[in-house]
């Protein structure tokens, strides 16, 4: 049975169902994009924190800069 053979109310329901599926897919894609950005930011924060821990230079400016990076991304 093709969609052209449906009654008006059945066709409206069918089109609305297709629209809801499209809206769901777009929303889920946006959510995954935001999750990816959050993961990226958390990874940068962790990397800056690890650099701060592994810093062998006793330069307070460098340590403060890495601490600021870790806090900013986190």
Long-range contacts (C-beta under 8 A, 24 or more apart in sequence): 41-73, 41-74, 42-73, 42-74, 44-69, 44-73, 45-69, 45-70, 45-71, 45-72, 45-73, 45-74, 46-70, 48-73, 49-74
